[in-house]
């Protein structure tokens, strides 16, 4: 069992930066694939970024590529999402998720979810 808690969200002006944190409790954190997703009002949850166990591979949605960066620190049971050059369309609740097997762009593939943190980008 893994519990995930996100933090770091807030209100920022367009062009600004935020760093999201997701701290996990439970065993074998280092063996999980980890992902960040987001959901805006009235829209489906969408993939943002993912990182494999060991941090060897990362994947990004086209909409955030070059602006966002995912990383992990297994010693701290933490996964990060550095968000730069934020745009109003990045406004959403951001969720981290853990996958016991691999990583995926599909939310249904993930086994554990955090409660989310709100990111609001003003124009």
C-alpha positions as CSV (number, residue, x, y, z in Angstrom):
1,X,0.0,0.0,0.0
2,X,1.3,3.5,-0.9
3,X,-0.1,6.8,0.2
4,X,0.7,9.9,-1.8
5,X,0.4,13.5,-0.7
6,X,0.9,16.4,-3.1
7,X,1.9,20.0,-2.2
8,X,3.4,23.1,-3.8
9,X,0.4,24.3,-5.8
10,X,-0.8,27.9,-5.7
11,X,-1.5,31.0,-7.7
12,X,1.1,32.3,-10.1
13,X,1.2,34.7,-13.0
14,X,1.7,33.6,-16.5
15,X,5.4,33.1,-17.2
16,X,6.1,32.1,-13.6
17,X,7.2,28.9,-12.1
18,X,6.1,26.4,-9.4
19,X,7.5,23.2,-8.1
20,X,5.1,20.5,-7.1
21,X,6.0,17.8,-4.5
22,X,4.6,14.4,-4.0
23,X,5.7,12.5,-0.9
24,X,4.9,8.8,-0.6
25,X,4.6,6.6,2.4
26,X,4.9,2.8,2.2
27,X,7.4,0.3,1.1
28,X,9.2,-0.1,-2.1
29,X,8.8,3.4,-3.4
30,X,11.9,3.1,-5.5
31,X,10.3,0.2,-7.5
32,X,7.3,2.2,-8.6
33,X,6.8,4.1,-11.8
34,X,5.5,7.6,-11.0
35,X,3.3,10.0,-12.9
36,X,1.8,13.5,-12.8
37,X,-1.7,14.1,-14.2
38,X,-3.9,17.1,-14.2
39,X,-7.6,17.8,-14.4
40,X,-9.2,21.1,-15.3
41,X,-12.9,21.9,-14.6
42,X,-15.2,20.1,-17.0
43,X,-12.3,18.2,-18.6
44,X,-10.9,14.6,-18.3
45,X,-7.8,13.9,-16.3
46,X,-4.8,14.1,-18.6
47,X,-1.3,12.9,-18.6
48,X,1.5,15.4,-17.8
49,X,4.7,13.5,-17.1
50,X,6.0,10.2,-15.9
51,X,9.3,8.8,-14.7
52,X,10.4,5.1,-14.4
53,X,11.7,3.4,-11.4
54,X,15.4,4.4,-11.1
55,X,14.6,7.6,-12.9
56,X,16.2,6.4,-16.1
57,X,13.4,7.4,-18.4
58,X,11.0,10.3,-18.5
59,X,8.0,11.1,-20.7
60,X,6.1,14.3,-21.2
61,X,2.9,15.4,-22.8
62,X,3.5,17.5,-25.8
63,X,1.8,20.5,-24.2
64,X,4.4,20.7,-21.4
65,X,7.5,19.4,-23.1
66,X,10.4,21.8,-22.7
67,X,8.6,23.7,-19.8
68,X,8.0,21.0,-17.2
69,X,10.5,18.6,-15.7
70,X,9.8,15.5,-13.6
71,X,12.4,14.0,-11.2
72,X,12.5,11.7,-8.2
73,X,14.5,11.3,-5.0
74,X,14.0,7.8,-3.7
75,X,15.9,8.5,-0.5
76,X,13.2,11.0,0.3
77,X,10.3,9.1,-1.2
78,X,9.5,12.1,-3.2
79,X,8.7,12.9,-6.8
80,X,8.9,16.5,-8.1
81,X,7.3,18.4,-11.0
82,X,9.2,21.6,-11.9
83,X,6.9,23.8,-13.9
84,X,8.4,26.8,-15.8
85,X,6.9,29.3,-18.2
86,X,3.4,28.6,-16.9
87,X,0.4,29.4,-19.0
88,X,-3.2,30.0,-18.1
89,X,-4.1,26.7,-19.8
90,X,-2.0,24.9,-17.2
91,X,-4.6,25.8,-14.6
92,X,-5.8,22.5,-13.1
93,X,-5.7,20.2,-10.1
94,X,-2.5,18.3,-10.3
95,X,-2.3,14.7,-9.1
96,X,0.6,12.3,-8.6
97,X,0.2,8.6,-9.1
98,X,2.2,5.4,-8.6
99,X,2.3,2.3,-10.8
100,X,3.5,-1.0,-9.4
101,X,4.5,-2.3,-12.8
102,X,5.7,0.5,-15.2
103,X,4.6,3.9,-16.4
104,X,1.8,4.9,-18.7
105,X,0.0,7.8,-20.1
106,X,-3.3,6.3,-19.1
107,X,-4.7,7.1,-15.7
108,X,-6.4,3.7,-15.4
109,X,-3.0,2.0,-15.4
110,X,-2.0,3.6,-12.1
111,X,-2.6,1.9,-8.7
112,X,-2.3,4.7,-6.2
113,X,-3.3,8.4,-6.3
114,X,-2.8,11.5,-4.2
115,X,-5.6,13.9,-3.4
116,X,-4.3,16.6,-5.7
117,X,-3.0,20.2,-5.4
118,X,-4.5,23.2,-7.2
119,X,-2.4,25.2,-9.6
120,X,-3.9,28.5,-10.9
121,X,-2.1,30.6,-13.6
122,X,-3.4,34.1,-14.1
123,X,-3.0,36.0,-17.3
